Amino acid sequence: HFLRLCEHLDCTPDIWALHDWSTWLTPFFRPGGRRFDTAFYLCCLREPPPVCLDMAEVVSSQWSSPSEATESFLSKEIWLAPPQFYEIRRLANFASLSDLYTFCLDHALEERERWMPITLLTANGAIQLLPGDDLYLEDSDYLEKNLSTEKNTAEIMQEGKTFHRMVLHNRHLYSLHVTFQSKYKHIYPKTYVVSESRL
Ligand SMILES: *[C@@H]1O[C@H](CO)[C@@H](O)[C@H](O)[C@H]1NC(C)=O
């Protein structure tokens, strides 16, 4: 369909400008729930391009820096799903677009990881565990169920050494805990903990 669309529009999209960045699978939510396999690509542009909204799949668009996007999320102007939040915090590692572009060129041949978070339901909240975390289980059972514990989130956070997880405080408040090093030489976000006053 994509090829036919390009023929119809007589255009050749510059797909070579795209860099593989990451891939996320939707964690289990409820049996039979819809799941997605979502690839993120990175593309560096000199200027913001025109955006055509189809008002179905895309209803608005906005250009923001990683710190602006983080603030807009925390102040409830926009909503980000946990993977989007993670990726925006990952981009915050780069001081400039050219640093990011250089990183993409230097790592063009590295294998990209595909992650499926596992949700750990605690006595008072939820934590999304990512591969590499002490509590992450490489067990296909968790494709179709959540983990759970009687302990509360603070207790769980006191255990373990290697963290690669997001604590979901509420729909607009996540904190990221990352002490894990990448096997595939990708860059990971820094730990990002929201201040007590926001909790
Ligand atoms: C799994 O965890 C999510 C929290 O991310 C929760 O909303 C959902 O109800 C849980 N599903 C089951 C079946 O426990």
The ligand as an SDF file (V2000), in Angstrom:
LIG
                    3D

 14 14  0  0  0  0  0  0  0  0999 V2000
   -2.5950   -5.0610   34.6340 C   0  0  0  0  0  0  0  0  0  0  0  0
   -1.9690   -3.8460   35.0200 O   0  0  0  0  0  0  0  0  0  0  0  0
   -2.5880   -2.6520   34.5680 C   0  0  0  0  0  0  0  0  0  0  0  0
   -1.7780   -1.4640   35.0560 C   0  0  0  0  0  0  0  0  0  0  0  0
   -0.8680   -1.0850   34.0920 O   0  0  0  0  0  0  0  0  0  0  0  0
   -4.0170   -2.5790   35.0810 C   0  0  0  0  0  0  0  0  0  0  0  0
   -4.6520   -1.4200   34.6300 O   0  0  0  0  0  0  0  0  0  0  0  0
   -4.7760   -3.8070   34.6180 C   0  0  0  0  0  0  0  0  0  0  0  0
   -6.0760   -3.7900   35.1450 O   0  0  0  0  0  0  0  0  0  0  0  0
   -4.0430   -5.0690   35.0840 C   0  0  0  0  0  0  0  0  0  0  0  0
   -4.7500   -6.2150   34.5210 N   0  0  0  0  0  0  0  0  0  0  0  0
   -5.0840   -7.2560   35.2650 C   0  0  0  0  0  0  0  0  0  0  0  0
   -5.8680   -8.3080   34.5780 C   0  0  0  0  0  0  0  0  0  0  0  0
   -4.7590   -7.3480   36.4490 O   0  0  0  0  0  0  0  0  0  0  0  0
  1  2  1  0
  1 10  1  0
  2  3  1  0
  3  4  1  0
  3  6  1  0
  4  5  1  0
  6  7  1  0
  6  8  1  0
  8  9  1  0
  8 10  1  0
 10 11  1  0
 11 12  1  0
 12 13  1  0
 12 14  2  0
M  END
$$$$
